[in-house]
Amino acid sequence: KEKIKRDENDTEDLDALGNLNESDKDLNESLGDIQDELETESGTSTEEFEKTNNKELEDIKGELEQEQPETTQSNHTFDTEKPQQKQHKEIKNEDESSATSNQEPQEQKFNIEADDSGFYPSSAIVITKGTKVKIEFLVRTTNVYYGGLRFKSPVFEVSAKPGETAETEFTADNSFAVTSYWPLTDVKKADLQIQVK
């Protein structure tokens, strides 16, 4: 009896397996039919569909590669703008430092030649008020008294012999005149106007 039951069970299992195989066949046939219908409707086979897709992918890739150098170029342009901004900032800092230095007294130097007839290159110099001034007087060797010249003003007094120089420094506050004299006899020779504005 037990053997008969086992045989019956085995037979049922074989029948179930057979049914499964038939179901698989039915499924495969159905899939094949669906694929055939799709190919018929679209007019393209699976291989042709894959080829079309691959071609479209290559076209898109080519377009992206062409756009990439433009992006790189635009980035390069952006990078070159940064140093310009930096340079502009540095120039601004230099302007600020020059504005600071403008608050300090400016310095000016003048080289003036003199003889018994006058001062050269001009008998007047113009200076901005508050400027630190340095004047170097050169006494010429011709048309001058052998003892040289003395230069007197309310601000300074210096002397020099022919061919020699005399220097003076002062801060320009007010206009005044510098007068040249023969040192030994105090004979007046010429005037140099210092004009402070």
Protein Blocks (a to p, Z undefined) as FASTA:
>chain_A
ZZmmmmmmmmmmmmmmmmmmmmmmmmmmmmmmmmmmmmmmnopafklmmmmmmmmmmmmm
mmmmmmmmmmmmmmmmmmmmmmmmmmmmmmmmmmmmmmmmmmpccdddddddddfkbccf
bfbdcddehiacdddddddfehpafkbpadddfkbccdddehiacddddddfbgcddddd
dfklopafbdcddddZZ
